[in-house]
Amino acid sequence: MDIRPIKSKRTTEIILEQIKGLIVKGDLCAGDRLLTENELAERFQVSRTSVREALAALSLTGILEIRQGGGIFVKANASNAIIEPLTFILLLEKDKLQNILEVRKALEVEAAGLAAQRRKEEDLAILKDLIEQMEADLPEAKNSEALDLKFHLTLAKATDNPLLDRMMNTVQEIMGQTLQVTRALWMSATAGTTARLFEDHRSIYETIRDQNADLARRLTYEHLRKVELEFSKYKHEEEEE
């Protein structure tokens, strides 16, 4: 294991970076047990206090698990260390609707393309069932919000990219918290919205089925752009009242 001695005023920060680097390279994997504080201090040639501070920080960010009397382990879901700060940032942006919508668009357009390339038969079966449920739900569209969410999260899963899947789940969760009331008011006030959204989803499903990645990206972009414009317009009208 490549642990280098540290001679710097930024001791704790460098310990953090070295341990994270070992995880990224695969030298430390989920469930692996680290050396003890004493052993790490000796390897790094630093004080135990510096090591303890670094380990505590890595524990707080979800990378390590410190078990009292049992040792220090790499957490199985260490990727939370990436996702959880993203969740916090998005929560801070809750009142900045445009920012969240743009993040969603950036993620979902590429997700649609990857889903078209990588989707499995079970993914298609779920998407097809959701499209049928959306059609049966018209014109009242009482379940449109839940079905819409399931559709986009199924696309994320079909990318076969766990990190993209997690990031889209995070963005969708914040979107749901932020836009639930606005979405309901907008859809009830705008004639034909539910039918247009259904047609958009059906067209996207067909591109995924046909493995047309470029068209999947284009239709998803157009769909989300329309939603973005409508949400922004309606939100602006709400704020002016």
C-alpha positions as CSV (number, residue, x, y, z in Angstrom):
1,M,0.0,0.0,0.0
2,D,1.5,3.3,-1.2
3,I,1.4,5.6,1.9
4,R,4.0,8.4,1.8
5,P,5.5,10.3,4.7
6,I,4.0,13.8,5.2
7,K,5.9,16.9,6.0
8,S,3.6,19.8,5.6
9,K,1.4,22.2,7.6
10,R,-1.6,20.8,5.7
11,T,-1.1,17.4,7.3
12,T,-4.7,16.4,8.0
13,E,-5.8,17.5,4.5
14,I,-3.0,15.5,2.8
15,I,-3.9,12.4,4.9
16,L,-7.5,12.8,3.7
17,E,-6.4,13.0,0.0
18,Q,-4.1,10.0,0.3
19,I,-6.8,7.7,1.8
20,K,-9.4,8.9,-0.7
21,G,-6.8,8.2,-3.4
22,L,-6.3,4.7,-2.2
23,I,-10.0,4.1,-2.4
24,V,-10.3,5.6,-5.9
25,K,-7.4,3.5,-7.2
26,G,-8.9,0.3,-5.7
27,D,-6.1,-0.3,-3.2
28,L,-8.9,0.0,-0.5
29,C,-12.3,-1.4,-1.3
30,A,-15.7,-1.4,0.4
31,G,-15.5,-3.4,3.6
32,D,-11.7,-3.3,3.9
33,R,-10.2,-2.6,7.3
34,L,-7.6,0.2,7.6
35,L,-4.5,0.1,9.6
36,T,-4.8,1.3,13.2
37,E,-4.3,5.0,14.2
38,N,-0.9,4.1,15.5
39,E,0.1,2.2,12.4
40,L,-1.2,5.0,10.1
41,A,0.7,7.7,12.2
42,E,3.8,5.6,11.8
43,R,3.4,5.1,8.1
44,F,2.5,8.8,7.4
45,Q,5.2,9.9,10.0
46,V,2.7,12.3,11.6
47,S,1.1,12.6,15.0
48,R,-1.9,10.4,16.0
49,T,-3.9,13.6,16.5
50,S,-3.5,14.5,12.8
51,V,-4.5,10.9,11.8
52,R,-7.5,11.0,14.2
53,E,-8.7,14.3,12.7
54,A,-8.5,13.0,9.1
55,L,-10.3,9.8,10.0
56,A,-13.0,11.7,11.8
57,A,-13.6,13.9,8.7
58,L,-13.7,10.8,6.4
59,S,-16.2,9.2,8.8
60,L,-18.4,12.3,8.8
61,T,-18.4,12.4,4.9
62,G,-19.5,8.8,4.8
63,I,-16.3,7.3,3.4
64,L,-15.1,5.5,6.5
65,E,-16.9,3.7,9.4
66,I,-15.1,3.9,12.8
67,R,-16.3,1.0,15.0
68,Q,-15.6,1.5,18.6
69,G,-13.1,-1.1,19.6
70,G,-13.6,-2.9,16.2
71,G,-11.4,-0.9,13.8
72,I,-11.8,1.5,10.9
73,F,-13.5,0.3,7.7
74,V,-14.3,1.6,4.2
75,K,-18.0,1.9,4.0
76,A,-19.9,-0.2,1.4
77,N,-21.7,2.9,0.2
78,A,-18.7,5.2,0.1
79,S,-20.2,6.8,-3.0
80,N,-22.6,8.7,-0.6
81,A,-19.6,10.9,0.0
82,I,-20.2,12.3,-3.5
83,I,-24.0,12.2,-3.5
84,E,-24.7,13.7,-0.1
85,P,-22.8,17.0,-0.7
86,L,-24.7,17.3,-3.9
87,T,-28.0,16.9,-2.0
88,F,-27.0,19.6,0.4
89,I,-26.0,22.0,-2.5
90,L,-29.3,21.3,-4.3
91,L,-31.3,21.9,-1.1
92,L,-29.6,25.3,-0.8
93,E,-30.7,26.0,-4.4
94,K,-34.4,25.1,-3.7
95,D,-35.5,28.6,-4.3
96,K,-33.5,28.9,-7.5
97,L,-35.8,26.9,-9.7
98,Q,-33.9,27.5,-13.0
99,N,-30.6,26.1,-11.5
100,I,-32.3,22.8,-10.5
101,L,-34.1,22.5,-13.9
102,E,-30.8,23.0,-15.7
103,V,-29.1,20.3,-13.7
104,R,-31.9,17.9,-14.4
105,K,-31.7,18.6,-18.1
106,A,-28.0,18.1,-18.2
107,L,-28.3,14.7,-16.5
108,E,-31.4,13.4,-18.2
109,V,-30.5,14.1,-21.8
110,E,-27.4,12.0,-21.6
111,A,-29.2,9.4,-19.5
112,A,-31.7,8.9,-22.3
113,G,-28.9,8.4,-24.8
114,L,-27.2,5.8,-22.6
115,A,-30.4,4.1,-21.8
116,A,-31.1,3.7,-25.5
117,Q,-27.7,2.1,-26.0
118,R,-27.7,-0.1,-22.9
119,R,-31.4,-0.9,-22.0
120,K,-32.3,-4.5,-21.2
121,E,-35.6,-6.2,-22.0
122,E,-36.7,-5.8,-18.3
123,D,-36.1,-2.1,-18.6
124,L,-38.2,-1.9,-21.7
125,A,-41.0,-3.9,-20.0
126,I,-41.1,-1.5,-17.1
127,L,-41.1,1.6,-19.4
128,K,-43.8,0.0,-21.6
129,D,-46.0,-0.6,-18.6
130,L,-45.5,2.9,-17.4
131,I,-46.6,4.3,-20.8
132,E,-49.7,2.2,-20.7
133,Q,-50.5,3.4,-17.2
134,M,-50.0,7.0,-18.3
135,E,-52.4,6.5,-21.2
136,A,-55.0,4.9,-19.0
137,D,-54.6,7.8,-16.5
138,L,-55.8,10.3,-19.1
139,P,-57.4,12.8,-19.2
140,E,-57.6,13.4,-15.4
141,A,-54.0,12.3,-14.9
142,K,-54.4,11.7,-11.2
143,N,-51.2,9.7,-11.0
144,S,-49.2,11.6,-13.5
145,E,-46.6,12.9,-11.1
146,A,-45.8,9.5,-9.7
147,L,-45.7,7.9,-13.2
148,D,-43.6,10.7,-14.6
149,L,-41.1,10.2,-11.8
150,K,-41.0,6.4,-12.2
151,F,-40.4,6.8,-16.0
152,H,-37.4,9.1,-15.6
153,L,-35.9,7.0,-12.8
154,T,-36.3,3.9,-14.9
155,L,-34.4,5.6,-17.7
156,A,-31.7,6.4,-15.1
157,K,-31.5,2.7,-14.1
158,A,-31.4,1.6,-17.7
159,T,-28.1,3.5,-18.2
160,D,-26.3,0.8,-16.2
161,N,-24.4,3.6,-14.6
162,P,-24.9,3.5,-10.8
163,L,-23.5,6.9,-10.2
164,L,-25.7,8.6,-12.8
165,D,-28.6,6.7,-11.4
166,R,-27.9,7.9,-7.9
167,M,-27.4,11.5,-9.0
168,M,-30.7,11.5,-11.0
169,N,-32.5,10.1,-8.0
170,T,-31.1,12.9,-5.9
171,V,-32.1,15.6,-8.3
172,Q,-35.6,14.2,-8.8
173,E,-36.1,14.1,-5.0
174,I,-35.2,17.7,-4.6
175,M,-37.3,18.6,-7.7
176,G,-40.3,16.8,-6.1
177,Q,-39.9,18.8,-2.8
178,T,-39.6,22.0,-4.7
179,L,-42.1,21.8,-7.5
180,Q,-44.9,19.5,-6.2
181,V,-47.5,22.3,-5.7
182,T,-46.4,24.4,-8.7
183,R,-46.6,21.3,-10.9
184,A,-50.2,20.5,-9.8
185,L,-51.4,24.1,-10.3
186,W,-49.7,24.4,-13.7
187,M,-51.1,21.2,-15.0
188,S,-54.6,22.0,-13.9
189,A,-54.5,25.5,-15.3
190,T,-53.0,24.7,-18.7
191,A,-55.3,22.9,-21.2
192,G,-53.9,19.8,-22.9
193,T,-50.8,19.6,-20.7
194,T,-51.3,16.0,-19.6
195,A,-51.9,14.8,-23.1
196,R,-48.8,16.5,-24.4
197,L,-46.6,15.2,-21.6
198,F,-47.9,11.7,-22.4
199,E,-47.0,12.0,-26.1
200,D,-43.5,13.2,-25.1
201,H,-43.0,10.2,-22.9
202,R,-44.3,7.8,-25.4
203,S,-42.0,9.2,-28.1
204,I,-39.0,8.9,-25.8
205,Y,-39.9,5.3,-24.9
206,E,-40.0,4.4,-28.6
207,T,-36.5,5.8,-29.2
208,I,-35.3,3.7,-26.2
209,R,-37.0,0.7,-27.6
210,D,-35.5,1.3,-31.0
211,Q,-32.0,2.0,-29.5
212,N,-31.9,5.4,-31.3
213,A,-29.6,7.2,-28.9
214,D,-29.3,10.5,-30.8
215,L,-33.0,10.9,-31.2
216,A,-33.6,9.9,-27.5
217,R,-31.3,12.7,-26.4
218,R,-33.0,15.2,-28.8
219,L,-36.5,14.3,-27.7
220,T,-35.6,14.3,-24.0
221,Y,-34.0,17.7,-24.4
222,E,-37.0,19.1,-26.2
223,H,-39.3,17.6,-23.6
224,L,-37.4,19.0,-20.6
225,R,-36.9,22.3,-22.3
226,K,-40.7,22.7,-22.7
227,V,-41.2,21.7,-19.1
228,E,-38.5,24.1,-18.0
229,L,-40.1,27.0,-19.9
230,E,-43.6,26.3,-18.6
231,F,-42.4,25.9,-15.0
232,S,-40.4,29.0,-15.1
233,K,-43.3,31.0,-16.7
234,Y,-45.8,29.7,-14.2
235,K,-43.5,30.2,-11.2
236,H,-42.9,33.8,-12.3
237,E,-46.6,34.5,-12.5
238,E,-47.0,33.0,-9.0
239,E,-44.4,35.3,-7.6
240,E,-46.0,38.4,-9.2
241,E,-49.4,37.7,-7.6
